[in-house]
Amino acid sequence: MSASAADWDPRNLPDLHGRTYLVTGSNAGLGFFSSDQLVRAGAHVIMTGRNPNRLAAARAELTAGVPDAAGTVETLLLDTSNLGSVRAAAATVRQRGRLDGLLLNAGVVHPPAQRQTTRDGNELVLATNALGHFALAGALLSTLAARRGRMVWLGSMSTSLWSYDPVDPQLAEGYSAWRAYVQSKVVTTALGLEADRRLRESRVPVTSVVAHPGYSTSGRTRGIRGVNEPSRLGRFADNLQAPITQSKEHGAWPLVRALVDPSVEGGQLWGPSLVVKGSPRQAKPARLIRDPAVAERVWIACENATRLRWPFEAARR
Ligand SMILES: NC(=O)c1ccc[n+]([C@@H]2O[C@H](COP(=O)([O-])OP(=O)(O)OC[C@H]3O[C@@H](n4cnc5c(N)ncnc54)[C@H](OP(=O)(O)O)[C@@H]3O)[C@@H](O)[C@H]2O)c1
């Protein structure tokens, strides 16, 4: 099956030999299974995470399962909630010089009940899910442009159900765990769409795409030591939701498709065909996020929070 066929099969991806992808939060969940699918198609993958032990365990499990993968998988420490860590990781990747795609996947999916801030002074969920990725993609823009690369941002179907307008992205007022999560996903989706507009306008040869995995749970995913070890109770609870959930292996399909399918275009959103589960298909972002004025406001808020401007001029080819 070709990469651009209507059906998608991760066992039959385009040949990715000679291509390099960086995945954030790749020691577990969707990031791990996306890395696995990329490596199986021949890609060189930079697995990143904030904890060296979890990262090493995930790399060992991934390479043990894929023949000849040991030389094609490297690890890099990257804590997306910490702008210093993002800068350091981006500098390492720039030195290595080759990057075809970024999967901006890491995320706090169970936010703390009380608002917390990072050492940079930003609200934790926004910082981890959105600001770190904004800073990373900006710092690697020229490296990506050199390979006419692609960046994929992680949205969520929750943004269509609770379309919180991020007028206060840092949630200085009215914090709740759920609001922080959904709002961070409104922000990442808006950033993905706004990045596409700005990249086109600046004629930078980089594509920005958004993807979401539907509802993908650990308890519906095969057990892997150090990577996916749900409790028996967790499996039981997740299995009760089987009709509306899928495994994280399956949830990684639209993410990988958004990253490597040559027929995917900048500014698109990809997700499962049945919204919560199914094969990848193009989807429609929530009305609020499609509003360019909202996306522009979000972009400027992220520039201010990270004190970073993307180097569009320098990245133009
Ligand atoms: N699963 C779903 O149904 C679903 C639905 C919509 C969107 N998403 C999005 O998909 C992404 C992955 O979700 P998931 O279900 O795979 O979650 P997960 O199993 O909890 O994995 C999250 C990953 O992000 C990493 N991470 C968290 N904070 C980090 C930080 N500060 N720096 C670097 N890495 C960090 C975690 O690393 P540690 O092990 O160190 O914590 C882990 O590798 C998230 O952006 C999430 O919002 C998921």
The ligand as a Tripos MOL2 file, in Angstrom:
@<TRIPOS>MOLECULE
LIG
   48    52     1     0     0
SMALL
NO_CHARGES

@<TRIPOS>ATOM
      1 N1         -4.0270    9.3660   24.9830 N.am      1 LIG1
      2 C1         -5.0150   10.1000   24.4800 C.2       1 LIG1
      3 O1         -6.1620    9.6350   24.3390 O.2       1 LIG1
      4 C2         -4.7500   11.4930   24.0400 C.ar      1 LIG1
      5 C3         -5.8180   12.2420   23.5060 C.ar      1 LIG1
      6 C4         -5.5730   13.5250   23.0160 C.ar      1 LIG1
      7 C5         -4.3000   14.0410   23.0310 C.ar      1 LIG1
      8 N2         -3.2790   13.2940   23.5740 N.ar      1 LIG1
      9 C6         -1.9360   13.9000   23.6030 C.3       1 LIG1
     10 O2         -0.9570   12.9700   23.1770 O.3       1 LIG1
     11 C7          0.2770   13.2490   23.8420 C.3       1 LIG1
     12 C8          0.8150   11.9720   24.4640 C.3       1 LIG1
     13 O3         -0.1660   11.4540   25.3400 O.3       1 LIG1
     14 P1         -0.0950    9.9760   25.9120 P.3       1 LIG1
     15 O4         -1.4900    9.4720   26.0060 O.co2     1 LIG1
     16 O5          0.9020    9.1670   25.1730 O.co2     1 LIG1
     17 O6          0.4080   10.2670   27.3970 O.3       1 LIG1
     18 P2          1.4220    9.4710   28.3390 P.3       1 LIG1
     19 O7          1.3230    8.0080   28.0900 O.co2     1 LIG1
     20 O8          1.1860    9.9990   29.7020 O.co2     1 LIG1
     21 O9          2.8450    9.9540   27.8220 O.3       1 LIG1
     22 C9          3.2170   11.2780   27.9580 C.3       1 LIG1
     23 C10         4.6530   11.4260   27.5690 C.3       1 LIG1
     24 O10         5.0050   12.8120   27.7350 O.3       1 LIG1
     25 C11         6.1290   12.8670   28.5790 C.3       1 LIG1
     26 N3          6.2360   14.1040   29.3450 N.ar      1 LIG1
     27 C12         5.4000   14.6040   30.2770 C.ar      1 LIG1
     28 N4          5.9040   15.7520   30.7810 N.ar      1 LIG1
     29 C13         7.0860   15.9670   30.1440 C.ar      1 LIG1
     30 C14         8.0780   16.9700   30.2080 C.ar      1 LIG1
     31 N5          7.9960   18.0020   31.0610 N.pl3     1 LIG1
     32 N6          9.1450   16.8790   29.3890 N.ar      1 LIG1
     33 C15         9.2670   15.8640   28.5320 C.ar      1 LIG1
     34 N7          8.3800   14.8530   28.4410 N.ar      1 LIG1
     35 C16         7.3030   14.9260   29.2310 C.ar      1 LIG1
     36 C17         5.9980   11.6700   29.4920 C.3       1 LIG1
     37 O11         7.2450   11.4090   30.0960 O.3       1 LIG1
     38 P3          7.3600   10.9080   31.6350 P.3       1 LIG1
     39 O12         7.2700    9.4180   31.5640 O.co2     1 LIG1
     40 O13         8.6800   11.4110   32.0600 O.co2     1 LIG1
     41 O14         6.2040   11.5080   32.3780 O.co2     1 LIG1
     42 C18         5.5830   10.6210   28.4690 C.3       1 LIG1
     43 O15         6.6850   10.1740   27.7380 O.3       1 LIG1
     44 C19        -0.0080   14.3550   24.8420 C.3       1 LIG1
     45 O16         0.3790   15.5950   24.2810 O.3       1 LIG1
     46 C20        -1.5240   14.2990   24.9910 C.3       1 LIG1
     47 O17        -2.0810   15.5340   25.3620 O.3       1 LIG1
     48 C21        -3.4820   12.0500   24.0760 C.ar      1 LIG1
@<TRIPOS>BOND
     1     1     2 1
     2     2     3 2
     3     2     4 1
     4     4     5 ar
     5     4    48 ar
     6     5     6 ar
     7     6     7 ar
     8     7     8 ar
     9     8     9 1
    10     8    48 ar
    11     9    10 1
    12     9    46 1
    13    10    11 1
    14    11    12 1
    15    11    44 1
    16    12    13 1
    17    13    14 1
    18    14    15 2
    19    14    16 1
    20    14    17 1
    21    17    18 1
    22    18    19 2
    23    18    20 1
    24    18    21 1
    25    21    22 1
    26    22    23 1
    27    23    24 1
    28    23    42 1
    29    24    25 1
    30    25    26 1
    31    25    36 1
    32    26    27 ar
    33    26    35 ar
    34    27    28 ar
    35    28    29 ar
    36    29    30 ar
    37    29    35 ar
    38    30    31 1
    39    30    32 ar
    40    32    33 ar
    41    33    34 ar
    42    34    35 ar
    43    36    37 1
    44    36    42 1
    45    37    38 1
    46    38    39 2
    47    38    40 1
    48    38    41 1
    49    42    43 1
    50    44    45 1
    51    44    46 1
    52    46    47 1
@<TRIPOS>SUBSTRUCTURE
     1 LIG1         1 GROUP 0 **** ****
